[in-house]
Amino acid sequence: MTTSTSTLQGYEQAIEDYSNAPGWAYLRQESYSCGGQSHEVALFKHEQTGLTFILIPGGGYLMGSPDDCSEASEDEKPQHYVEVEPYLLCQTPLTQEAWEKIQGENPSSNKGEQLPVESVSWHDAREFCEKSGLSLPTEEEWEYACRAGTTTLYSFGDDAGDLGEYAWFEDNTKSTQDVAQKLPNAFGLYDMHGNVWEWTASIYKPYPGPLEQLAACAGDESSDPTQEE
């Protein structure tokens, strides 16, 4: 992923916009490195939940997995080019502390303030967002944030042997763990490869056709995975 002058200007404008937006407090800028990528990002506090959010830089990337990737499922193919504008994404999975602050109850089976909330439906997640003035990311935004500029199997590289340094998964835990205990990716985001599954705003639909067919889909609403049929 490259950063042009216009992209930098757009990011600086986004920092200014969110700094002046009700309900948000600018904290600082920090640099993160992972998987051969390095980014300086702005951090904001969401005042209603107390959660820290990262302002993700805008840019473009190939979404999905290559056809020759044996680790990928078929619904991750074919790869297709996507562009996103700068947006805020929580630095960690949503904690039970923040969930209870808004919802007044905790449906999680494994309880703890800094544990990620679980056992919630998509509708539950949407309700939380509506009450707190937030929104779920699209699938395109989530994958872009997870990759953080990389094109490898994971945001840290292709070696699955390193997964334990970045994620909680079945080989190193039998339950959810407190957020932000593992290493972050190059956008400063934690637990993107494990701990809990995460909801997005997008409707589940097959990807559009191969890259050479994308031009035919331009402007066609049916190619938008966020649109219901």
C-alpha positions in Angstrom: 0.0 0.0 0.0 1.4 3.4 -1.0 0.7 6.8 0.6 0.3 9.7 -1.8 0.2 13.4 -1.0 -3.5 13.5 -1.5 -3.9 10.5 0.8 -1.9 12.2 3.5 -4.0 15.4 3.1 -7.1 13.3 3.4 -5.9 11.7 6.6 -4.9 15.1 8.1 -8.4 16.4 7.3 -9.9 13.4 8.9 -7.9 14.0 12.1 -9.2 17.5 12.2 -12.8 16.5 11.5 -12.9 13.9 14.2 -11.0 16.2 16.7 -13.9 18.6 16.3 -16.7 16.0 16.3 -19.0 15.7 19.4 -18.3 12.6 21.5 -14.6 12.1 20.3 -11.4 13.3 22.0 -8.1 13.3 20.2 -5.4 11.5 22.2 -2.1 11.3 20.3 -0.3 9.8 17.3 1.7 6.6 17.5 3.8 4.6 15.1 3.4 0.8 14.7 5.3 -1.7 12.7 4.4 -5.3 11.7 4.9 -7.6 8.7 7.2 -5.2 6.9 4.8 -2.3 7.2 5.0 0.8 9.4 2.2 3.4 10.0 1.8 6.5 12.1 -1.8 6.7 13.2 -4.0 8.9 15.3 -5.7 7.6 18.4 -9.1 8.9 19.6 -11.2 8.2 22.7 -14.9 7.5 22.3 -16.3 9.4 25.3 -19.5 7.4 25.8 -17.8 4.0 25.9 -14.3 5.0 27.0 -12.8 2.9 24.2 -9.7 3.8 22.2 -10.2 4.0 18.4 -7.6 4.1 15.6 -8.1 6.4 12.7 -7.3 4.0 9.8 -5.7 5.7 6.8 -7.6 5.5 3.5 -6.3 3.6 0.6 -6.8 0.7 -1.8 -6.0 -3.0 -1.7 -6.8 -6.4 -3.1 -9.5 -7.9 -1.0 -9.8 -11.7 -0.6 -7.3 -14.5 -1.2 -5.4 -15.6 -4.3 -6.8 -18.5 -6.3 -3.7 -20.6 -5.5 -3.9 -20.0 -1.7 -4.7 -23.5 -0.2 -5.3 -22.0 3.2 -8.3 -19.9 2.0 -11.9 -21.0 1.7 -13.7 -20.6 -1.7 -15.9 -17.7 -0.4 -12.7 -15.6 0.1 -12.1 -15.7 -3.7 -11.6 -14.1 -6.2 -9.5 -11.2 -5.2 -10.9 -7.8 -6.2 -9.7 -4.2 -5.8 -11.3 -2.1 -3.1 -10.8 1.5 -1.9 -11.7 2.9 1.5 -11.8 6.4 3.0 -10.2 7.1 6.4 -12.4 5.7 9.2 -12.3 5.0 13.0 -12.0 1.4 14.2 -11.8 0.3 17.8 -8.2 -0.7 18.8 -9.4 -3.9 20.4 -12.4 -6.1 20.3 -15.4 -4.7 22.2 -14.8 -5.3 26.0 -17.5 -6.5 28.4 -16.9 -3.4 30.5 -17.9 -1.1 27.5 -20.8 -3.4 26.6 -22.3 -3.3 30.1 -21.9 0.5 30.2 -24.2 0.9 27.2 -26.5 -2.2 27.4 -26.7 -2.6 31.2 -26.2 -6.4 31.0 -23.6 -8.9 29.9 -24.5 -12.0 27.9 -20.9 -13.4 27.8 -20.3 -16.9 29.1 -16.7 -16.2 30.1 -17.0 -13.0 32.2 -14.4 -10.3 32.9 -14.3 -6.5 32.3 -11.4 -6.6 29.8 -12.5 -9.8 28.1 -14.2 -9.4 24.7 -17.9 -9.5 24.8 -19.3 -12.7 23.2 -22.6 -14.6 22.7 -24.1 -11.6 20.9 -26.0 -11.7 17.7 -25.5 -9.3 14.7 -28.7 -7.5 15.8 -27.3 -7.2 19.4 -24.2 -5.6 17.9 -26.2 -3.2 15.8 -28.3 -2.2 18.8 -25.2 -1.5 20.8 -23.8 0.7 18.0 -27.1 2.6 17.6 -27.2 3.4 21.4 -23.5 4.5 21.5 -23.4 6.5 18.2 -21.1 4.0 16.6 -21.3 1.7 13.5 -20.0 -1.7 12.5 -17.3 -1.7 9.9 -18.0 -3.1 6.5 -16.3 -6.3 5.5 -14.1 -4.3 3.2 -13.0 -2.0 6.0 -12.4 -4.8 8.4 -10.1 -6.8 6.1 -8.3 -3.6 5.1 -7.7 -2.8 8.7 -6.6 -6.4 9.5 -4.1 -6.5 6.6 -2.7 -3.0 7.5 -0.9 -2.8 4.1 0.4 -6.3 3.9 -0.3 -8.9 1.2 0.8 -11.9 3.2 -1.3 -14.8 4.7 -1.3 -12.9 8.0 -0.7 -9.3 8.9 2.7 -10.4 10.3 3.8 -12.6 7.4 3.2 -16.1 6.0 4.6 -18.2 8.9 1.7 -19.7 10.9 4.3 -20.6 13.5 4.3 -16.9 14.6 0.6 -16.8 15.1 0.9 -17.3 18.9 2.6 -13.9 19.2 -0.3 -12.1 17.7 -3.4 -14.1 18.5 -5.3 -16.3 21.0 -6.6 -19.4 19.2 -7.3 -23.1 19.8 -3.6 -24.0 20.2 -2.9 -21.6 23.1 -6.2 -21.1 24.9 -9.4 -22.8 25.7 -11.3 -19.6 26.4 -11.4 -15.9 25.5 -8.6 -13.8 27.0 -8.2 -10.1 28.0 -7.9 -7.9 25.0 -4.6 -6.4 23.8 -2.3 -9.0 25.4 -0.7 -10.0 22.1 1.2 -7.9 19.6 -0.7 -5.4 17.4 -0.6 -5.1 13.6 0.9 -2.2 11.7 -2.2 -0.1 12.3 -2.0 -0.6 16.1 -5.0 -3.0 16.2 -5.1 -6.0 18.6 -6.6 -9.4 18.3 -7.4 -9.2 14.6 -6.4 -12.9 14.1 -8.1 -14.5 17.1 -9.7 -14.3 20.5 -13.3 -13.8 19.2 -15.2 -13.7 15.9 -16.2 -10.2 15.0 -19.4 -8.9 13.2 -19.3 -6.5 10.3 -22.1 -4.4 8.7 -22.0 -6.3 5.4 -24.5 -8.8 4.2 -22.9 -12.2 3.4 -22.7 -12.5 -0.4 -20.3 -14.0 -2.9 -17.6 -11.7 -4.1 -17.9 -10.2 -7.6 -16.4 -12.1 -10.5 -12.7 -12.3 -11.5 -10.7 -9.0 -11.7 -11.2 -8.8 -15.5 -15.0 -8.8 -15.0 -15.1 -6.0 -12.4 -15.4 -3.3 -15.0 -18.7 -4.7 -16.0 -19.9 -4.5 -12.4 -19.1 -0.8 -12.1 -22.2 1.0 -10.9 -24.2 -2.2 -10.6 -25.8 -2.3 -7.1 -25.9 -6.1 -7.2 -22.1 -6.2 -6.9 -22.2 -4.4 -3.5 -22.1 -7.0 -0.7 -23.8 -4.5 1.7 -27.0 -4.5 -0.5 -29.7 -7.0 0.2 -31.2 -8.8 -2.8 
